[in-house]
Amino acid sequence: MGELTDKAKGNFKEAKGELKQKSNDPQTRAEGRAEEAEGKVDQAKGEVKGKMGNDI
């Protein structure tokens, strides 16, 4: 995937995770925290790819 794809995927996961964290269900809140973390990783991957020229 390219830089923009990873960043968009990361933004979506973060937003979805933030919404889940507002739930009253502890399991859903935990899933939300995990999704938000995954989103941050995807965004970081996109940043690296952007700096490396999408060659990785």
N, C-alpha and C positions, 0 to 999 in steps of 0.2 A: 504494500500500500504506500501511497505517497504522503507527503507532508500534510497536505490539506485534508486528506481522507482521515489520517490518524487524529488530527486536531478536531475535526468534526465529530468523529466517533467518540473521542474523549469528552468533548463538551456535552454530547448527548448522554453519555453514561453518568457524568457528574450531575447533570440536571435531574436525571431519573433517580439517582441515588439520594439527592437532596429531598426530593418529593417523598421517597419511601421513608426517610428518616422522620418525617412528620406523622407517621402512622402511630396508632396506639398499640400495635402488636410488636413485641420485642424482637421476634424473628424477622419481621419486615424491616424494622429499624436497622438490625444487624446487616441484612442484605443491602440496605441503602448505603451504609458506611463502606461496605466492600465494593459496591459499584462505583461509589464516588472515588475511592482509591484507584480502582482500575482506570477510571476516566483520567485521573491525573497522570497515570503511567502512560496511557495512550497519547496524551498531549505532549508529554516529555519526549516520547518517541518521535512525534511529528517535528518537534523543535530540532532534535538531533538530525533527522533526515533533511530538514531544511538547511542546516548548516553544512551537512555532508554532501548535499546535492542529490538527494534521493538515491544514492548509489548503494545503500545498505538494505 
